[in-house]
Amino acid sequence: MRRHDGRQPISNYAFKRTAELALGSNRPYAPQPLNAALDVMEIYEYDPSYRTSAVELMALLQEHERSLCSDRPPSTEVSEAQLDYLVRTCEACEGKIFLAVMNERAVGVIVVVVDHVHEGTQHVYPKYQKFGLITDFVVAEVYRGTAIAGALMGKAEEYCTKLGLSSVRLSVLRA
């Protein structure tokens, strides 16, 4: 499927939304009827035409991090600058930002860069000294539980495999 600007997606997926818990409640959202039309999600490399929705996703991630770590500034102060930083980091570190896009809006983002163990390390074979590192990963709340995270992770793994990396690392914040 081509976008209106003629670019082809890297990947596309069709899926139905599943029931999810409403934020802050024990009531699930009503699941979509089984005969509902399938939504189409496509994965693209970051493009500035998705900047607004990508910044919104960064804000969502920043606010989650802030809820876990009191040393984090409010998302309104850092989300745009954080996205710009990630773009520069990807350019410098063989990285990529992949966006899950639905209806011309980014609904998920994953950032993967190439990292390495400290120079001079002797306890790791050379082929394992470089690895993919997931630095940022978020899916819009209403699309969680719909396989978007798995599709984004799969795209990051595929990219790392293409680079000849033997592993991908992901670290998480916790309270």
C-alpha positions as CSV (number, residue, x, y, z in Angstrom):
1,M,0.0,0.0,0.0
2,R,1.4,3.4,-1.0
3,R,1.0,6.5,1.0
4,H,-0.5,9.6,-0.6
5,D,3.1,10.9,-1.1
6,G,4.1,7.8,-3.0
7,R,6.4,6.4,-0.4
8,Q,6.1,2.7,0.3
9,P,6.0,1.4,3.8
10,I,8.7,-0.9,5.1
11,S,6.1,-3.3,6.4
12,N,2.4,-3.3,6.8
13,Y,0.1,-5.4,9.1
14,A,-3.6,-5.8,9.4
15,F,-5.2,-6.5,12.8
16,K,-8.2,-6.1,14.9
17,R,-8.1,-4.1,18.2
18,T,-8.5,-6.2,21.3
19,A,-10.1,-5.3,24.5
20,E,-7.9,-3.2,26.8
21,L,-8.2,-1.9,30.3
22,A,-9.1,1.7,30.5
23,L,-6.4,3.7,32.1
24,G,-7.1,4.1,35.8
25,S,-10.1,1.7,35.9
26,N,-10.9,-2.0,36.0
27,R,-13.4,-1.7,33.1
28,P,-12.1,-2.9,29.7
29,Y,-12.8,-1.0,26.6
30,A,-15.5,-2.6,24.5
31,P,-13.9,-4.9,21.9
32,Q,-14.5,-4.1,18.3
33,P,-17.1,-6.4,16.6
34,L,-15.6,-9.4,14.8
35,N,-16.8,-8.2,11.5
36,A,-15.3,-4.7,11.8
37,A,-13.0,-3.7,9.0
38,L,-9.3,-4.4,9.7
39,D,-7.1,-1.5,10.5
40,V,-3.9,-1.2,8.5
41,M,-0.7,-0.4,10.3
42,E,2.4,0.3,8.4
43,I,6.0,0.7,9.6
44,Y,8.2,3.6,8.2
45,E,11.6,4.9,9.0
46,Y,11.2,8.3,10.8
47,D,10.2,11.1,8.5
48,P,9.7,14.7,9.6
49,S,6.1,14.6,8.1
50,Y,5.2,12.5,11.2
51,R,7.0,14.9,13.7
52,T,3.8,16.1,15.5
53,S,2.6,12.6,16.3
54,A,6.1,11.4,17.0
55,V,6.5,14.2,19.6
56,E,3.2,13.2,21.1
57,L,4.5,9.7,21.6
58,M,7.8,11.0,23.1
59,A,5.7,13.0,25.5
60,L,3.8,9.9,26.5
61,L,7.0,8.1,27.1
62,Q,8.6,11.1,29.0
63,E,5.6,11.3,31.3
64,H,5.7,7.6,32.0
65,E,9.5,7.9,32.9
66,R,8.7,11.0,35.0
67,S,6.1,8.9,37.0
68,L,8.9,6.5,37.8
69,C,11.8,8.9,38.3
70,S,11.3,12.2,40.0
71,D,14.5,13.6,38.4
72,R,12.8,13.8,34.9
73,P,11.5,17.1,33.6
74,P,7.9,17.4,32.4
75,S,7.3,16.2,28.8
76,T,6.3,19.7,27.7
77,E,9.8,20.8,28.4
78,V,11.7,18.0,26.6
79,S,9.7,16.0,24.1
80,E,10.6,17.9,21.0
81,A,14.2,18.3,22.0
82,Q,14.4,14.6,22.9
83,L,13.1,13.6,19.4
84,D,15.7,15.9,17.8
85,Y,18.4,14.3,20.0
86,L,17.3,10.8,19.0
87,V,17.4,11.7,15.3
88,R,21.0,13.0,15.7
89,T,22.0,10.0,17.7
90,C,20.7,7.7,15.1
91,E,22.7,9.5,12.4
92,A,25.8,9.2,14.5
93,C,25.4,5.6,15.7
94,E,24.0,3.6,12.7
95,G,20.6,3.9,14.3
96,K,17.0,4.0,13.1
97,I,13.7,5.3,14.3
98,F,10.8,3.2,13.2
99,L,7.3,4.4,13.3
100,A,4.1,2.4,13.3
101,V,1.6,4.5,11.3
102,M,-2.1,4.3,11.1
103,N,-4.3,6.8,9.3
104,E,-1.3,9.0,8.6
105,R,-0.4,9.3,12.3
106,A,2.4,7.6,14.2
107,V,0.9,5.4,16.9
108,G,4.1,3.7,18.0
109,V,7.9,4.3,17.9
110,I,11.0,2.3,18.5
111,V,14.5,3.7,18.4
112,V,17.5,1.3,17.9
113,V,21.1,2.3,17.8
114,V,24.3,0.3,17.4
115,D,26.3,0.3,20.7
116,H,29.4,-1.6,21.8
117,V,31.1,-2.9,25.0
118,H,33.8,-0.7,26.3
119,E,37.0,-0.5,24.2
120,G,39.6,-2.9,25.4
121,T,37.2,-5.4,26.8
122,Q,38.7,-8.9,26.7
123,H,36.0,-11.1,28.2
124,V,33.7,-10.9,25.1
125,Y,34.4,-12.3,21.7
126,P,34.7,-9.6,19.1
127,K,31.6,-10.6,17.2
128,Y,29.5,-9.9,20.3
129,Q,31.1,-6.6,21.2
130,K,28.7,-4.6,19.0
131,F,25.0,-4.9,19.6
132,G,21.7,-3.2,18.9
133,L,20.3,-1.1,21.7
134,I,16.6,-0.1,22.0
135,T,16.7,3.3,23.6
136,D,13.1,4.4,23.3
137,F,10.0,2.3,22.7
138,V,6.3,3.4,23.1
139,V,2.9,2.6,21.6
140,A,-0.1,5.0,22.0
141,E,-2.3,3.8,24.9
142,V,-5.4,3.0,22.8
143,Y,-3.3,0.7,20.5
144,R,-1.6,-1.3,23.2
145,G,-2.4,-5.0,23.0
146,T,-2.8,-4.9,19.2
147,A,0.6,-6.4,18.1
148,I,2.1,-3.0,17.2
149,A,4.9,-3.4,19.8
150,G,5.7,-6.8,18.5
151,A,5.8,-5.5,14.9
152,L,8.1,-2.6,15.9
153,M,10.4,-5.0,17.9
154,G,10.5,-7.3,14.9
155,K,11.5,-4.4,12.6
156,A,14.3,-3.4,15.0
157,E,15.6,-7.0,15.2
158,E,15.5,-7.3,11.4
159,Y,17.5,-4.1,11.1
160,C,20.1,-5.4,13.6
161,T,20.3,-8.7,11.8
162,K,20.9,-6.8,8.5
163,L,23.8,-5.0,10.2
164,G,25.3,-8.4,11.3
165,L,24.7,-7.8,14.9
166,S,24.2,-10.9,17.1
167,S,22.0,-9.4,19.8
168,V,19.6,-6.6,20.6
169,R,19.4,-5.2,24.1
170,L,16.4,-3.5,25.8
171,S,16.5,-2.0,29.3
172,V,13.4,-0.8,31.1
173,L,12.8,1.6,34.0
174,R,10.9,0.3,36.9
175,A,9.6,1.9,40.1
